[in-house]
């Protein structure tokens, strides 16, 4: 276990950890929600079975769609899997590509993946798919400023928006976590994650109720491997957001300080354990709160924006 891994291999393991661990986190959340609602719920490994089944099915495309409809699911998945190259997933030190993009650039890549899926849905001509595409971009326009303000506020404290530096600042002492500015922006980011992962405030995750569906509506016309790539990408995006929240803002511990195989393996286990705990917390929130109406999303996001603004103000009032 003292074998020292090459840094490019460690970076590849970061991507593999996110890609292979994302369905597990989704399965745990789904099972926990089922138990909390008095149901048996799906199996923990059900997402893996769903992917295997979908990749083995035939793919169909609407007659009105073009080449972009076919490429978009895999392009979006590629965007989501690019972000783990830029953020601290397994190591507390920057890897070869870790300084090629800041946390703001990672957010733009995540937005690009979501934009690609929305365009593919709009291209189909299906009214429900176009409805989900329109809604996702409408509400995305009001959540992205919150992400920008969160990054901007934390960058003022650390002097940079590189995710490895942000995580190192939080690890420097417990006073860094409990300072008001950090708590406020972390709460704002958590609210954005709840919305981006489809947990709250509208409908249940995976719902096909027309009045509230956003994420599921965009995949109506996809099937087979196309649908598998879309679902896998959605799960990867969820784990990437969890990783940013945990390893940069809230709990940047358990990461490897070296490239030894044993340390990297423990870092994999620590990341998945933290993500599962966060997933259970989100499952409790998702099943404990009544869903809001669709037009209430703006108020939910406005509350997150207000927290980020308050965090910025506290920097100049002695709370940063």
TALINWO-V974473 format. One record per helix or strand of 2 or more residues. SS is the DSSP state (H for helix, E for strand). FROM is the first residue (numbers start at 0). TO is the last residue. If there is no record, write none. Layout:
ss: {SS SS}
from: {FROM FROM}
to: {TO TO}
//
This chain:
ss: {H H H H H H H H H H H H}
from: {6 45 66 102 126 162 174 179 215 223 260 293}
to: {35 54 82 122 157 170 177 195 218 249 287 314}
//
